[in-house]
Amino acid sequence: MAQAGGACEQLQVGAAVVLTGLVATPQLNGAQGEVSSPAVPGADPPRWHVRLLAPPSVVAEFPEGVRAKAENMVVREAWAVRRGQ
């Protein structure tokens, strides 16, 4: 699986993710986090709450975490494969 938006079954509470493709807050691209609550029902598009873990600069800037669409998250195992790690 490359992106969470392509196969939401891997996107669940507790999933380790990397944020990507964000336009309004580009400083969050590449930030690592953990999905801390499911997508809000009825939201269009659904957004998941992500607790940010790294880097420290974005954790400090967004201490409450962020809400992100599935298409803007890559499950970290898939991210490592994409980056050749």
Backbone bond lengths (Angstrom), bond angles and torsions (degrees), N, CA, C in turn:
res aa  C-N    CA-C-N  psi(-1)  N-CA   C-N-CA  omega(-1)  CA-C   N-CA-C  phi
1 M - - - 1.454 - - 1.516 110.38 -
2 A 1.291 117.80 131.29 1.451 120.79 -178.55 1.515 110.76 -95.13
3 Q 1.314 117.55 -54.24 1.449 120.01 -179.03 1.513 110.36 -120.44
4 A 1.341 114.16 146.31 1.460 119.66 -179.80 1.522 110.85 -60.55
5 G 1.336 117.16 -35.02 1.453 120.38 -178.65 1.508 113.05 -63.99
6 G 1.334 118.37 -21.74 1.447 121.93 -179.87 1.506 112.91 -83.13
7 A 1.324 117.67 -23.28 1.465 121.51 -179.25 1.515 108.33 -150.95
8 C 1.315 115.89 83.20 1.460 121.31 -173.28 1.521 113.64 -64.06
9 E 1.345 117.66 -12.06 1.460 118.08 -179.86 1.530 111.62 -62.57
10 Q 1.343 119.21 -24.52 1.463 121.13 177.42 1.518 111.73 -86.52
11 L 1.309 117.45 -15.95 1.448 121.62 178.80 1.519 107.92 -88.95
12 Q 1.323 115.44 105.53 1.457 121.17 -178.81 1.514 108.77 -147.64
13 V 1.310 116.75 167.80 1.463 121.26 178.19 1.523 108.33 -56.90
14 G 1.328 114.95 131.24 1.456 121.23 -178.91 1.513 114.19 96.59
15 A 1.342 117.73 -11.47 1.465 120.73 179.96 1.521 110.13 -67.24
16 A 1.335 116.14 136.29 1.460 122.32 174.65 1.523 107.33 -84.03
17 V 1.340 116.60 126.40 1.460 120.94 -175.25 1.521 111.39 -131.62
18 V 1.332 114.12 161.20 1.451 123.17 170.53 1.524 106.20 -120.24
19 L 1.333 116.47 131.96 1.461 120.62 178.95 1.523 109.54 -81.82
20 T 1.329 115.63 140.81 1.457 120.33 -177.61 1.526 110.35 -152.96
21 G 1.322 116.10 152.55 1.456 120.89 174.76 1.512 115.41 74.92
22 L 1.324 117.67 16.88 1.464 120.43 -179.69 1.528 109.79 -81.44
23 V 1.319 116.55 132.35 1.451 121.39 -177.89 1.532 110.68 -100.61
24 A 1.327 117.54 -45.79 1.458 121.22 -176.61 1.532 112.67 -69.08
25 T 1.334 116.47 -31.80 1.472 120.77 179.07 1.532 108.88 -129.46
26 P 1.338 117.37 69.74 1.467 120.56 -175.18 1.527 114.03 -62.17
27 Q 1.331 117.56 -20.88 1.460 119.77 178.41 1.527 112.45 -65.90
28 L 1.337 116.67 -14.35 1.463 120.88 178.42 1.529 112.92 -87.70
29 N 1.332 117.91 -12.95 1.460 119.63 178.45 1.522 109.81 -61.98
30 G 1.320 116.04 127.28 1.461 121.86 -177.21 1.516 113.50 92.14
31 A 1.334 117.67 -9.67 1.463 120.66 178.50 1.525 109.76 -67.95
32 Q 1.326 115.12 143.70 1.459 120.79 179.36 1.518 109.07 -102.10
33 G 1.317 115.24 145.57 1.452 119.59 -179.64 1.509 111.63 -158.37
34 E 1.322 113.68 -174.13 1.453 121.39 179.33 1.518 107.74 -134.07
35 V 1.329 116.88 131.83 1.461 120.65 177.21 1.523 107.42 -66.23
36 S 1.341 115.93 120.43 1.460 119.33 -174.47 1.524 113.75 -107.86
37 S 1.330 117.61 -13.48 1.462 119.65 173.35 1.526 108.69 -155.23
38 P 1.331 116.40 152.73 1.465 120.05 -176.66 1.524 111.76 -68.00
39 A 1.313 114.31 167.69 1.455 120.51 177.26 1.523 110.02 -59.43
40 V 1.307 115.08 145.04 1.462 120.84 179.36 1.518 108.36 -71.55
41 P 1.339 118.43 121.83 1.467 120.91 179.64 1.524 111.26 -60.43
42 G 1.307 115.69 137.32 1.457 120.47 176.51 1.516 114.29 85.17
43 A 1.323 118.60 -12.00 1.458 120.10 178.28 1.529 108.22 -71.97
44 D 1.314 116.55 143.96 1.459 120.11 -179.07 1.519 109.24 -132.68
45 P 1.305 118.68 107.07 1.466 127.70 -1.33 1.527 110.60 -79.92
46 P 1.328 117.40 155.63 1.461 120.60 178.61 1.524 111.37 -60.89
47 R 1.314 116.08 140.69 1.462 121.66 177.90 1.520 109.15 -125.02
48 W 1.314 115.36 135.93 1.456 123.73 -179.69 1.520 109.01 -99.43
49 H 1.330 117.45 144.91 1.460 119.68 175.93 1.519 108.73 -83.67
50 V 1.337 115.70 129.86 1.458 122.19 -179.16 1.522 109.05 -120.52
51 R 1.324 115.42 123.75 1.471 121.48 173.12 1.520 106.28 -85.84
52 L 1.330 116.23 121.40 1.457 120.58 -177.07 1.524 110.54 -79.03
53 L 1.333 115.98 139.64 1.464 122.39 -178.00 1.525 112.90 -117.01
54 A 1.317 118.52 -29.59 1.463 121.84 -177.76 1.526 108.37 -162.82
55 P 1.321 117.96 153.24 1.449 129.14 -3.58 1.525 111.35 -76.41
56 P 1.327 116.34 163.25 1.470 120.50 -176.53 1.524 114.17 -55.22
57 S 1.324 118.13 -31.59 1.470 120.04 -178.33 1.529 111.93 -63.72
58 V 1.338 118.27 -40.90 1.466 119.30 179.15 1.520 111.50 -77.74
59 V 1.318 117.17 -29.79 1.475 120.04 175.38 1.525 108.82 -61.85
60 A 1.336 116.61 -42.98 1.463 121.04 179.45 1.524 111.66 -68.20
61 E 1.336 116.88 -36.84 1.460 121.21 -178.42 1.527 112.85 -74.20
62 F 1.345 116.30 -29.85 1.468 122.03 -178.20 1.530 109.89 -128.34
63 P 1.340 118.18 65.25 1.474 120.27 -174.67 1.530 113.87 -63.75
64 E 1.319 117.56 -22.13 1.465 121.01 179.51 1.525 111.48 -87.69
65 G 1.332 117.12 -3.63 1.445 121.05 -175.83 1.513 110.96 86.08
66 V 1.309 116.10 -169.16 1.462 121.66 -178.02 1.525 109.68 -139.92
67 R 1.309 116.36 163.53 1.463 122.34 171.71 1.516 106.47 -106.96
68 A 1.320 116.44 130.18 1.462 120.86 -176.76 1.518 111.26 -134.53
69 K 1.321 114.74 148.00 1.467 120.82 174.88 1.520 108.54 -75.46
70 A 1.320 116.57 152.91 1.464 121.73 178.91 1.525 110.97 -56.69
71 E 1.319 117.25 -36.27 1.465 119.92 -178.37 1.529 112.90 -67.07
72 N 1.337 116.88 -14.57 1.465 121.00 178.62 1.522 113.01 -102.66
73 M 1.341 116.27 17.10 1.460 120.30 177.97 1.520 109.75 -130.54
74 V 1.313 115.01 139.61 1.452 121.93 173.16 1.517 106.26 -119.30
75 V 1.331 116.62 126.66 1.462 120.20 177.13 1.522 107.09 -61.28
76 R 1.336 117.09 132.00 1.453 121.78 -167.85 1.520 114.43 -56.05
77 E 1.324 119.54 -35.39 1.464 120.63 177.95 1.524 109.74 -61.71
78 A 1.321 116.89 -41.66 1.464 121.21 177.90 1.523 110.29 -66.98
79 W 1.331 116.88 -36.33 1.464 121.32 179.02 1.539 109.57 -61.84
80 A 1.320 117.27 -43.81 1.470 121.13 179.99 1.523 110.66 -62.38
81 V 1.321 117.06 -39.17 1.457 120.68 178.26 1.527 110.25 -65.77
82 R 1.329 116.83 -44.83 1.474 120.91 179.40 1.523 111.46 -61.30
83 R 1.329 116.94 -35.75 1.466 121.56 -177.21 1.532 111.52 -87.29
84 G 1.330 117.38 -1.09 1.451 121.06 177.77 1.512 114.02 76.55
85 Q 1.328 117.28 28.17 1.476 120.80 -178.12 1.500 110.77 -97.64
